[in-house]
Amino acid sequence: MKEMSNNTKNMINPQALHYLRTLFAKEDTLVKEARERSVNEDFPIGVPPEVGKTLHLLIALTNPQKIIEIGTHAGCSMIWMARALSKEAHLYTIERSPDRLPLAKKTLSEFDRQDQITLCEGFARDVLPTLEDKGPFDLIFIDADKPGYLNYLDWAEKNIRKGGLIIADDTFLFGAVYQKNLPSRVRPSTCHIMKTFNQRLANPEKYLSIMLPSEHGLLVAQKLF
Ligand SMILES: C[S@@+](CC[C@H](N)C(=O)[O-])C[C@H]1O[C@@H](n2cnc3c(N)ncnc32)[C@H](O)[C@@H]1O
């Protein structure tokens, strides 16, 4: 899991988290298997259940038809989102890692509506331009390399329709964006990128937005222009 237990201590009361996960965010078999696959392959990351359920709910509420995900990994968020897709909707999910692509492919192969998902192999910076002619898109979920977040926001500002959603995970950047001292794993340049990313999306003239206080920070923004 996305280093769930370590950060839980810092961000949210573990008992509260257990309570809400049990009551509101039970993972289905496919998501559980995707998570187990990623743990077995020593890449134990994937959206925590409450983030997955939030993505699912946002899709159910807004009925987006064209969706982009950056950072498939083993496919936990992909399945959470895909389960809320309406019949004609399509999800394009991008993964660069040759080690992780087989995990995502396995998850996708077990999904019953796999014709509604395209797994795009490669770096987001290369794949995104090839998808532009399928746009404008209704929703983008950014969950990949943090130094790339501003580039993904630039892309989203051009390719997400007015009224569409920009959602990004890990926007607390392990606490870096609000703590005085940088966590050792975070570079100053990456912290600057994430602070700028958050500031841009906090602009009320351009976005209706909030950062949800999940373990890692989940930013949800509706594009107003
Ligand atoms: C945090 S994980 C994504 C977890 C996934 N959303 C889930 O819930 O299971 C980040 C993933 O993004 C991929 N990634 C990182 N940088 C990328 C890039 N520039 N282009 C495409 N994928 C990238 C990584 O290989 C990794 O699998």
The ligand as an SDF file (V2000), in Angstrom:
LIG
                    3D

 27 29  0  0  0  0  0  0  0  0999 V2000
    2.1440    6.2680   -6.6680 C   0  0  0  0  0  0  0  0  0  0  0  0
    2.2840    5.1470   -7.9700 S   0  0  0  0  0  0  0  0  0  0  0  0
    0.6700    5.1410   -8.6460 C   0  0  0  0  0  0  0  0  0  0  0  0
   -0.2810    4.3460   -7.8420 C   0  0  0  0  0  0  0  0  0  0  0  0
   -1.5840    4.0860   -8.5680 C   0  0  0  0  0  0  0  0  0  0  0  0
   -2.2610    5.2980   -8.9310 N   0  0  0  0  0  0  0  0  0  0  0  0
   -2.4670    3.2030   -7.7070 C   0  0  0  0  0  0  0  0  0  0  0  0
   -3.3150    3.7070   -6.9880 O   0  0  0  0  0  0  0  0  0  0  0  0
   -2.2500    1.9920   -7.7230 O   0  0  0  0  0  0  0  0  0  0  0  0
    3.1480    6.0880   -9.1570 C   0  0  0  0  0  0  0  0  0  0  0  0
    3.3210    5.3700  -10.4750 C   0  0  0  0  0  0  0  0  0  0  0  0
    3.6430    6.3510  -11.4670 O   0  0  0  0  0  0  0  0  0  0  0  0
    4.5920    5.8160  -12.3430 C   0  0  0  0  0  0  0  0  0  0  0  0
    5.2860    6.9680  -12.9390 N   0  0  0  0  0  0  0  0  0  0  0  0
    6.1710    7.7750  -12.3170 C   0  0  0  0  0  0  0  0  0  0  0  0
    6.5800    8.7320  -13.1510 N   0  0  0  0  0  0  0  0  0  0  0  0
    5.9270    8.5310  -14.3210 C   0  0  0  0  0  0  0  0  0  0  0  0
    5.9370    9.1920  -15.5830 C   0  0  0  0  0  0  0  0  0  0  0  0
    6.7110   10.2680  -15.7750 N   0  0  0  0  0  0  0  0  0  0  0  0
    5.1540    8.7240  -16.5740 N   0  0  0  0  0  0  0  0  0  0  0  0
    4.3670    7.6280  -16.3560 C   0  0  0  0  0  0  0  0  0  0  0  0
    4.3300    6.9500  -15.1890 N   0  0  0  0  0  0  0  0  0  0  0  0
    5.0980    7.3940  -14.1790 C   0  0  0  0  0  0  0  0  0  0  0  0
    5.4780    4.9550  -11.4510 C   0  0  0  0  0  0  0  0  0  0  0  0
    6.1930    3.9980  -12.2030 O   0  0  0  0  0  0  0  0  0  0  0  0
    4.4650    4.3600  -10.4870 C   0  0  0  0  0  0  0  0  0  0  0  0
    4.0240    3.1100  -10.9220 O   0  0  0  0  0  0  0  0  0  0  0  0
  1  2  1  0
  2  3  1  0
  2 10  1  0
  3  4  1  0
  4  5  1  0
  5  6  1  0
  5  7  1  0
  7  8  2  0
  7  9  1  0
 10 11  1  0
 11 12  1  0
 11 26  1  0
 12 13  1  0
 13 14  1  0
 13 24  1  0
 14 15  1  0
 14 23  1  0
 15 16  2  0
 16 17  1  0
 17 18  1  0
 17 23  2  0
 18 19  1  0
 18 20  2  0
 20 21  1  0
 21 22  2  0
 22 23  1  0
 24 25  1  0
 24 26  1  0
 26 27  1  0
M  CHG  2   2   1   9  -1
M  END
$$$$
